[in-house]
Amino acid sequence: MKESQYYEKIKAVLQYFLKDKFKEIHLEITAQKKFSNILKSEITKHGNRDIIFRFLKEAAPDITGFIKDDFSSSFIVVEVKNEIIKLDNILKSRHFIARFLVSYRKQRRFTYSRS
């Protein structure tokens, strides 16, 4: 299967696990470098839009979004791989995180494992 065939399923699983933990969750498939106005607006609120979008025109995460609770909000960046993860994949993900955390002091990590 191609990576893109997993996007909807992974997005749905993330929404399922996060919906009861946060006041608001918004996820969208961004692999084709298309971002909704909702996501663009949230990015603009929290960082230097020009820097982030200049980078995202070259390379975009497969799934991008944000979560909000009563006192804070955080971005979610997901890279999907259907092969063994290589160092380059990890570095690419870290690069996305660095761009989105330009004005953030904290990040949340979620781990999902099939048991």
C-alpha positions as CSV (number, residue, x, y, z in Angstrom):
1,M,0.0,0.0,0.0
2,K,1.1,3.6,-0.6
3,E,1.6,5.9,2.3
4,S,-1.3,8.0,1.2
5,Q,-3.7,5.1,1.7
6,Y,-3.1,5.2,5.4
7,Y,-3.7,8.9,5.9
8,E,-7.5,8.8,6.6
9,K,-7.2,5.8,8.9
10,I,-4.4,7.3,11.0
11,K,-6.2,10.7,11.2
12,A,-9.3,8.9,12.4
13,V,-7.4,6.9,15.0
14,L,-5.7,10.1,16.3
15,Q,-9.1,11.9,16.5
16,Y,-10.6,9.0,18.3
17,F,-7.9,8.9,21.0
18,L,-7.6,12.6,21.4
19,K,-11.3,13.7,21.3
20,D,-12.0,13.1,25.0
21,K,-8.7,14.6,26.2
22,F,-9.0,18.1,24.7
23,K,-11.5,20.8,24.3
24,E,-10.8,21.0,20.5
25,I,-9.0,18.9,18.0
26,H,-8.4,19.7,14.4
27,L,-6.5,17.4,12.0
28,E,-6.2,17.6,8.2
29,I,-4.3,15.7,5.6
30,T,-1.6,18.2,4.3
31,A,0.7,15.9,2.3
32,Q,-0.3,17.8,-0.9
33,K,0.8,21.1,0.7
34,K,-2.8,22.4,1.0
35,F,-3.9,23.9,4.3
36,S,-7.4,24.9,5.3
37,N,-8.1,28.4,6.5
38,I,-8.7,27.0,10.0
39,L,-5.2,25.7,10.2
40,K,-3.7,28.7,8.5
41,S,-5.4,30.9,11.1
42,E,-4.1,28.9,14.0
43,I,-0.5,28.9,12.6
44,T,-0.8,32.7,12.3
45,K,-1.8,33.1,15.9
46,H,1.2,31.2,17.2
47,G,4.2,31.9,15.0
48,N,5.8,33.7,12.2
49,R,3.5,32.8,9.4
50,D,6.0,33.8,6.7
51,I,8.7,31.5,8.0
52,I,6.5,28.5,8.5
53,F,4.6,28.8,5.2
54,R,7.8,29.4,3.2
55,F,9.1,26.1,4.6
56,L,5.8,24.3,4.1
57,K,5.7,25.2,0.4
58,E,8.7,23.0,0.0
59,A,7.8,20.1,2.2
60,A,4.6,19.5,4.3
61,P,3.8,16.9,6.9
62,D,1.4,14.2,5.9
63,I,-1.1,15.2,8.6
64,T,-1.1,18.5,10.4
65,G,-3.4,19.9,13.1
66,F,-3.8,21.3,16.6
67,I,-5.3,20.5,19.9
68,K,-6.6,23.0,22.5
69,D,-7.6,22.8,26.1
70,D,-8.7,25.5,28.5
71,F,-5.3,27.2,28.8
72,S,-3.1,26.2,25.9
73,S,-2.9,24.8,22.4
74,S,-0.3,22.7,20.6
75,F,0.4,21.6,17.0
76,I,0.3,18.0,15.8
77,V,2.6,17.0,13.0
78,V,2.4,13.4,11.6
79,E,4.7,11.7,9.0
80,V,3.4,8.4,7.8
81,K,5.8,5.7,6.6
82,N,5.0,2.2,5.3
83,E,8.6,1.1,5.5
84,I,11.3,0.8,8.0
85,I,12.0,4.2,9.5
86,K,15.3,5.7,8.6
87,L,17.3,8.5,10.2
88,D,16.3,10.9,7.4
89,N,12.6,10.3,8.2
90,I,13.3,11.2,11.9
91,L,15.2,14.3,10.9
92,K,12.5,15.4,8.5
93,S,9.9,15.1,11.3
94,R,12.2,17.0,13.8
95,H,12.5,19.7,11.1
96,F,8.7,20.1,11.0
97,I,8.5,20.2,14.7
98,A,11.1,22.9,14.9
99,R,9.2,25.1,12.4
100,F,5.9,24.7,14.3
101,L,7.6,25.3,17.7
102,V,9.1,28.6,16.8
103,S,7.0,30.4,19.4
104,Y,6.1,27.4,21.6
105,R,7.9,26.5,24.8
106,K,6.4,23.0,25.2
107,Q,5.4,20.2,23.1
108,R,3.1,17.2,23.8
109,R,4.0,13.7,22.8
110,F,1.5,10.9,22.2
111,T,2.5,7.4,21.6
112,Y,0.2,4.8,20.1
113,S,1.2,1.2,19.9
114,R,-0.8,-1.8,18.7
115,S,-0.8,-4.3,21.5
